[in-house]
Amino acid sequence: MTDAVISPASAAPRHIGPPRLQWGVAFKALRRLFRDKEDTGQVFEIMRALNGRSTAKGYHRLLATAEGGRMAYEREEFAKRLMDDAWLDSFAAGTVGAAYRDFVRSENLSAQGLAEVSQQNAKEVDVAHPYAWFGRRTRDVHDIWHILSGYHRDGLGEACLVAFSFAQTGGLGWAFIAAGAASRSRKAARPHPYRRAIWQGYQRGKAAKWLLGEDYARVMSEPLEAARKRLNITPATLYDAIPPEDRDMTAARAAA
C-alpha cells in the first residue's frame, strides 16, 4: 500500500478516476477482453473509463448502513485477509469461506493477483482516500460474489456476474461488459438462452440485498445456502440449465 497523500485541493474528489466517461477507451478495452477473457486488466480499464461517480456513491451508501461507519472507520484492506491461508483453512465445510477457499485454489486465483492487475497503469487504485478504499473493497469481494451468485468463471458465468454487479454497484462499466457479452452471444451456434441468462443475472443482483454493505469476515463464516437465503440471492436457473461445455458461448460456436 502506498503512502500517497491527497493534497488539500483534491481532498474531496467527486470520484476516483477520469472526470468524464471515456467511451473510446472502453470500446478498445472491450475488444481486447473479448479476444482473451483472461485478460482481467481490460476489465479494470473499462471500470476506470465508465464507472464515474458510482464508487463515491457506494461509499456514502455504506456510511448510511448500520455497520458501514464502523467498517469505513476501520478501513480494512480485505485482500490481506483473503491471502491468509490459516484464516481460509479455519472455515468449516459448507460455509461461504470454505467454498471461496476451494474456488480460488482450484482455479489458481489469489486476491493479491487480482490487486496487482488492478494496479497496472492506475496510480489512483492505491491512493490514501476513502473512495479508493471502497473501490479496492469492491474489487476484493469479486470472487466471493462468484460463490454467492453461483456463477463460475466460464464466459457466460462472468457475463452474468458483471450484469449482477451492475445491479449491485450502479457502475456503468459492468453494464457495458454485460451488454457486449449479450451481443456476442447471438453468434453462438448452440440454441441456449445466453442473453436471458445474462438478463437474469441483472435481475438477481437487483433483487438481492446490497452486498457491499456486508461485513465479509462474518459472511465467510455463514453456511453458503443460509447466506444466500439471508441475502435474497435467488437460484441462477437459466445459467444452471446450460451445459457447462456450452457456457463459453464463443467456444460453443467453434464446437458446432
FENUR-V157632 format. One record per backbone hydrogen bond with DSSP energy under -0.5 kcal/mol. NH is the residue of the N-H (numbers start at 0). CO is the residue of the C=O. Records with the same first field share a line. If there is no record, write none. Layout:
NH: CO, CO
This chain:
9: 6
10: 7
12: 9
16: 14
17: 47
21: 48
22: 20
25: 21
26: 22
27: 23
28: 24
29: 25
30: 26
31: 27
32: 28
33: 29
34: 30
35: 31
38: 35
39: 37
41: 38
42: 38, 39
43: 39
44: 40
45: 41
46: 42
47: 43
48: 44
49: 45
50: 46
53: 50
54: 51
56: 52
57: 53
58: 54
59: 55
60: 56
61: 57
62: 58
63: 59, 60
64: 61
68: 64
70: 66
71: 67
72: 68
73: 69
74: 70
77: 75
79: 76
80: 76
81: 77
82: 78
83: 80
84: 82
87: 83
88: 84
89: 85, 86
90: 87
94: 91
95: 221
96: 219
98: 94
99: 95
100: 96
101: 97
102: 98
103: 99
104: 100
105: 101
106: 102
108: 103
113: 109
114: 110
115: 111
116: 112
117: 113
118: 114
119: 115, 116
121: 118
124: 121
125: 122
126: 123
128: 126
132: 128
133: 129
134: 130
135: 131
136: 132
137: 133
138: 134
139: 135
140: 136
141: 138
144: 140
145: 141
146: 142
147: 143
148: 144
149: 145
150: 145
155: 246
157: 153
158: 154
159: 155
160: 156
161: 157
162: 158
163: 159
164: 160
165: 161
166: 162
167: 163
168: 164
169: 165
171: 49
173: 170
174: 170
175: 171
176: 172
177: 173
178: 174
179: 175
180: 176
181: 177
182: 178
183: 179
184: 180
185: 181, 182
186: 183
187: 184
191: 189
193: 191
196: 192
197: 193
198: 194
199: 195
200: 196
201: 197
202: 198
203: 199
204: 200
205: 201
206: 202
207: 203
208: 230
210: 208
212: 209
213: 210
215: 213
217: 214
218: 214
219: 215
220: 217
221: 217, 218
223: 93
226: 222
227: 223
228: 224
229: 225
230: 226
231: 228
232: 227
233: 231
236: 234
239: 235
240: 236
241: 237, 238
245: 242
246: 243
248: 245
249: 247
252: 248
253: 249
254: 250
255: 251, 252
